[in-house]
Amino acid sequence: MSRQKEEPVFNRVEERRTSKGMSRQQLADTVGVHYQTIGYLERGEYSPSLILALKIAKALDTEIPELFSIKPFKKGT
């Protein structure tokens, strides 16, 4: 049985985090993960669980569709 390749999850976490003046460490501490997890997520190397996505959205005071998508975000929006 072969495993299908996981579809990428695109995100704007870094953009929103930096606009709030938060470091990766601060966001990680707020949502209860290691700061490297935030880095992996921002680089698209990691897809968050639903609970982590919800925690990040809350921490950044942003709605999920503004942070995560299965389609690439349009530039400048």
C-alpha positions in Angstrom: 0.0 0.0 0.0 1.6 3.3 -1.1 1.0 6.5 0.7 -0.1 9.5 -1.3 2.0 12.6 -1.2 0.5 15.1 1.1 -0.8 18.3 -0.5 1.1 21.4 0.5 -0.6 23.9 2.9 0.3 27.5 2.0 0.4 30.0 4.8 0.9 33.6 5.8 2.1 33.0 9.3 5.4 34.8 9.0 3.8 37.8 7.4 1.1 38.1 10.1 3.6 37.3 12.9 6.1 40.0 11.9 3.3 42.5 11.4 2.3 41.9 15.0 5.9 42.4 16.1 6.2 38.8 17.4 9.3 36.6 17.2 9.1 33.0 16.3 9.8 32.2 20.0 7.0 34.4 21.2 4.5 32.8 18.9 5.8 29.3 19.7 5.5 30.0 23.5 1.9 31.3 23.0 0.7 28.2 21.1 2.8 25.7 23.0 5.3 24.4 20.4 9.0 24.7 19.8 10.2 27.8 17.9 11.6 25.5 15.2 8.1 24.2 14.5 7.1 27.8 13.6 10.1 28.0 11.3 9.2 24.8 9.6 5.6 25.9 9.2 6.6 29.3 7.8 8.9 27.7 5.2 6.2 25.2 4.1 8.1 22.2 5.4 5.4 21.3 7.9 1.6 21.3 7.8 -0.1 22.2 11.1 -2.7 20.1 12.8 -6.1 21.7 13.0 -5.7 22.5 16.7 -2.3 24.2 16.0 -3.8 26.2 13.1 -6.6 27.3 15.4 -4.2 28.3 18.1 -2.0 30.2 15.7 -4.9 32.1 14.2 -6.1 33.1 17.7 -2.6 34.1 18.8 -2.3 36.3 15.6 -5.9 37.6 16.0 -6.6 36.4 12.4 -9.1 34.1 10.8 -7.9 30.7 9.5 -8.6 31.4 5.8 -6.4 34.5 6.1 -3.5 32.3 7.3 -3.8 28.9 5.7 -4.9 27.7 2.2 -4.5 24.7 -0.1 -4.0 27.2 -2.9 -1.2 29.7 -3.1 -2.0 33.1 -1.9 -2.1 35.9 -4.5 0.8 38.3 -4.1 -0.1 41.6 -2.4 -3.4 40.4 -0.9 
